[in-house]
Every structure is written in structure tokens, then in C-alpha cells.
Amino acid sequence: MKLGTLAACLSLALGASAFAQTTTLKIGYATTKESHYGVGSTVFCDEVEKGTQGRYKCQHFPNSALGGEREQIEAIQLGTQDLVNTSTGPVGNFVPEVKIVDIPFLFRDYDHARKVMDGPIGQDILAKFPSKGIIALGWTENGFRHMTNSKRDIVKPSDAAGLKMRTMENKVHMDGYRTFGILPTPMAFPELFGALQQGTVDGQENPIPVILSSKFSQVQNHLSLTAHVYSPALLLLSPKVWNKLSDADKKVFLEAAKKAGAAQRKKVNEDENNGIAQLEKDGMKVTRKVDGDAFRAALKPAYAGYAKEFGADNIKKISDVQ
């Protein structure tokens, strides 16, 4: 009996010890847990928990529960939040080198964009983060952005002229959209659904996975497949956490981020393939044939500014990746 009691006490002590050594990391993102951001974040967290034998696990905060993306990135810098899976939209405000990938019509397609992110250009950008008080574990993905609005179909830039369109707090985007005649209205994502519902803005632009998971079909009638900007995303970690990790655990976190990126891209592909039909079923009128050449021509004045800011050679290096 005494032996049994001793074994039970040892078991409880060991369990308590293991529990005490578990660190729970807060991870936030803008959309639902079922969205592409949720899928990527879940894979990351599962891989970290497995790779560290349960010493690290995550608590998820979907649906902007910890604030807008910009606020969450600030919290990462301050060390009051551990992880964020964020679009690059607000990141350029912290790490200016990221802004170049937000240039409209820079990427031909997903294959081109992913090769750039996974290649030397994308990896060089990730190396710029630590000096800004942020650890970039790896690229995830948001997807090609498309325009929705409550007024009319958009086929060419003149159709978009005069529309009050919610944008991210991203100067690169806004400079481009102004050349289309759009009135860019920067707004934090958590405020967007209500603003569309109330008519504060006429439209917004986001990838299909975001339009789907945010149920924008309830407050927008028209979807135009403009694919005007490729929106990468990033898994960002607080240096406060990174600096406590052993070299072995750092490898686990980096490998987990790679698997998260692959899973998030796969979910983006699935949503692109199936989501447009779902949005039509939900009542949206979808314009598939958009005059991309007209949009590119309208952008020329903005491209002169981009060349000055980022260097024409640097833009060409991205365009030339095959």
C-alpha cells in the first residue's frame, strides 16, 4: 500500500513538474481559426509542441482578438504578445525593406511570388527584422488581392474611380490605388465589416480566403478578380521568446514555420479554387475578365515613385525571377 502511495505521489510530482515547464505562447491573427491564417498557425503550434515535447504550446487568438495587425506587431516588439501571423500590409511601417513586395502588379502569379519569397530576395528581407526588434520565422501567405464593392462591376480603372475603398495602412498600396481613381481609406481590419455594413466605405480589397472567412458577401454585392497585389504574410515572434530558446528549440520553431507556410499556401489554393463559386452562391456578382493591361497602364505614374523609393534594379530583380 505504501509503495502504491509513493508511486502515485511520484507520478503527481512528475506531472506537476512537466506542467510547470510548459510555456504557453499567445498567437494572434486577423481571421477565423478555420481560415488560411488559422490553418497555418495551427500547423505551426502543433509542430512546436511536438518538437519541444510539450515544453511550448500555443493559445490562439483569432478574429483580431488581440487587436489589429499593426497593434499586434507593436505588441511583439514590446514582448507583450508572443506570435502573430500577419499580412505584410502594416509590416513596412516597422521594417521598410518589406514594402517592395507590396507593389501592385509586381508578381505574375502564385508560382512567381512563392519563388521570390523562398529564394534569396525573400530570405534577405527576413534577415532585416531582428534589428527592428522582431524575429521573422518565415513567410506564410495571404494571397492575391481582389476588389469588392457595393456599387458596380469593376473591369477597368475608370470603373473604380470615385469609390471609397478601405485599404491597409500601407503607402505603397495607397499610392497605386490613387492612380486607379480610388479614394483609399486606411482602416484597421477589425473595423471593416461594420464600415461596409454602414456604408462608411464603398468597398475593400482582400484575397479570396479573407473575403470568404470574413463573410464580406453579406455586405458587398460585387467582386472583381483584379489580382492587383500579391499579399504575402509572415510568422513573427517576439525576441523576448526567441532569446530564451536553446539552439535546438530555435531549429524546431524555424522548421515549424516552414511547415506552417506550406499549409497556409495549400489552404489559399483551396480557397481560390472553391471560394469564388461559394461567393457567387452567397449572392455576389463576380467579374472574372478584368482589363489588367489598363490597370498596369494607369499605374505608370506610381511606378516612377516606386523606382525612386526602392530602386528600378531591385524591382527588376523581382520581376526577372522565373
N, C-alpha and C positions, 0 to 999 in steps of 0.2 A: 504493500500500500504506500509505504514511504517512498519507495523507488518511483512508483507511478506519479506521486505528487511532485517529486523532484523533477521528473521528466516534463510534466505539464508546466511547471514553473520555468524551466529552461526554455521550453518552446515559446512560452509567452514573452520571456525576456528577449529571445532572439527575434521574435516577431516585432516587438516594440522597437528593438534596435534598428531593424530593417526599415520600419515605418519612419523612424526619426531621421534616417539618412535619405529619405526621398525628398527631392526638391521639386515643387510644383511650379511650372513656368506658365505665366499668363500670355496667351497668344490671341491677338485680335485681328479682325478683318471686316470689310465693309458689308459683305453679303451673308446669305444664309449658310448654315453648316452643310446643306446639300449642294451648294453652288461649287463652281470650279475652285474658288478660294478655300471653301470648306474641305473639299476633296484633297487638295494639295496639303493643307495644314494638318489634316488627319493622318495622311501618309507620313509626313514629317514627324509628327508626335509619336506615332506608333513605332517608327523606326528608331527614334531616340530612346524611347522606353525600352525597347528590345535590346538595342545596342549597349545601353548602360545598365542592363539587368535591373531595371526598375528604379535606378537611383534618380533619374529625371523623368518626369511625366508632365503633361500639359493640362491646363484648364482653358477651354475655348470660350472666346467672347465674340460671337458672330454679330452680324447686323449692326455694326458700328457701336456696340455696347460700351466700348472704351473711348468713344469719340470719333471724329472724322480722321481720315488718314494722316493729315498734317499734324493733328494733335497727338496721334499715336506715335508718329516718328519722333516728335519732341519728347514724348514720354520715354522712348527707347534711349534717347541721348541722356536724359536725366536719370535713367535707371529705375523709374517708377513702373515701367512695363518691360516685359522680357523680350517679347517677339511680336512682330507684325508682318502679315502677308499683304503687301500694298502694291497698288499700281505705281508706275513711275511718275504719274501726274504731279504730285506735290514734292517729289524727291529732289528735283532740281533746285528747289529753294534751300536745300541743305548741302547737296553735292552737285555743283553746277555742271560738272562733266557729264552728268546723266542727260541733260537737256537735249543733246544732239539726237538721241533716239526717238524723241517726241516730234520730230519734224514731219509734217503731213506729206503723204505720198513718197516717203523715203524708201519704204520696203515694198517689193513687188508682190510677195505672198508669204505664207507662213514658213515655207522652206527657207527662203532668203532670210527672214527675220531671225529664225532659230539658229541658223548657221552663224549669223553675226553675233548673237548673244553668247553662243557656246564657243566661239572662236576667240582669237587674240584681242579683238576690239572690245567685245563684251567683258572678257576677263580683266582687261586693263581698267575698265570702268569700275569693276568691283573692288579693285585694289585702291581706289581713291577714297573709299568710305572710312577706314579706320582713323585717318587724320581729322575727320569731321565728327568723331565720337560715335560712330555707328559701325557695326560689323555686318557686312553683306554676305550672307551664307551662300546665296546663289540666286539665279534668275528663276522665276516662275512665269506665269503668263496671265494676261487679262484678255487679249485678243484684238482683232481689227475692230475699230470703232465705226459705228453706223449712226445715221441721224434719224431721230424720231421727232414728230411734232403733231400738234392738234389742228393745223390749218390746211395743209396741202401736200401733194406729192412733190418730192424734190428729185429732179432729173439733172438739172444744170445749176450753176451757181446763182443765176438770177432768180430761181425758184426759192432759194434760201434767203435771198436779200430781204432785210427788214424783220426777219424772225428773231425774237429774243430767245437766245439759246443758252441754257445752262452749260457752263464749261467748268473744268477744274481750275484751280488757281495756278495756271500754267501759261506763262507769257508766250512760249513757243506756239502752243495751240492757238491762243487768242489772236496773235499776230496773223497767223494763217487764216483763221476763220473770218477775220475782218475783210480779207481780200475777196471772200465769197459774198460780202454784203451782210453777213450775220452780225447781230448785236450780241457779242459774248457777255455772259453774265456769270462771273465766277461765284460759286456757291458750294458749301460743304455737302457731301453726298447725303448725309442723314436728313438734310432739309429738302432734298429734291422732290420726293414723291408728293409731299404737301404743296410745294410750289407749283408743280404741274397740275395738281388737282384744283388749286385755287386760280390758276391762270396767271400767276405771277411771272412765269416764263412760258413761252410757246412750245419749247421743245428741249431736247437734250441729245447728247451723243455718247454712246457706250457700246461695248461689244455685245453680241447676242447673248452670251451667258449672263451678263448683268441685266440686260433688258428682260430676260426670262425670269431670273430669280427674284428680281425686284418688282415683278408684276406691272411693269410700265404699260402693258396693253390695257390696263384698267383706266389709264388717264391719257393715253396717246392713241390717235387714230392712224397715223401714217408712219411707216418705216421705209427708209430708203437705204439700200445696201451700198453706201458710199465708200466703205472701207478706206476712209480718208486718213486715218492714223493707225499705225500698229502700236498697241499699248502693252509693253512688257510689264512684268511685275517682279517683285523682289521679296525674299525672305530676309528680314532684318532682325538682328539680335543686339541686345544691349551689351556693351563692353563689360559692364558690371558682372554679367553672367560669363561671358567669354573668358575673362581674365582669371576666373576661378576654375576653369576646366583643365583637366590634365591633357597632355598631347593626344592620348588615346581617345578621350572623350571629344576633343575637337574634331578628330577624324570622323567619329560617329556622327556628329552634328553636320559636317560638310557632306558626308555620303547621304545622310537622311534628306538634306536639301536637294541633292541631285534627283533622288527618287521622288521627292515631292514635286519638283519641276516637271518631271516626266508624266506624273499622274495628273497634274493640273493641265498640261498641254493636251493630254488624252481627253480630258473632260471638256476642254474648249472645243476640240474637234467634234466630239459627240453633240455638243450643244449647237455648233454651227450646222452640222448635218441634219439634226432633227428639230432644232428650235424654231427655225423660220416657219415651218409648216404649223407648229404649235401656236405661234404668234398669230398666224393667219386664222387659225381655228378660233383663237381668242378674240377675233374681230378686227385685227389690224390689216390695213391695206398695204401690201408690200410692193415697192418699186424695185424690181431686180435690175433693170437696164438703166444704168446711170452714166451720164456723159463724163467719164473720167478725164478725158483729154481737156474738156472745158474747165474742169476744176483745176487741173495742173497748170493750164494757161493762166487762169486767174491768180494762181499762187506766185507767179513770177516776181512781183514786187517784194513779197515776203522772203523769197529765196535769196534775193540780193542781201537782205538783212541777215539771214541765216549764214550766208557765206562770210559776211563780215564778222559775225559773232563766233562761229565755230571753225572757220577756215574752209574754203572751197575744196581743198585737197582732202580734208578729213571727211567731208560729206561724200566725195567721190570714192574714197576707200570703202565706205559702207555700200554705196551703190554698186561697186565693182565686184563685191563678193558673189561668187556663183555657187 
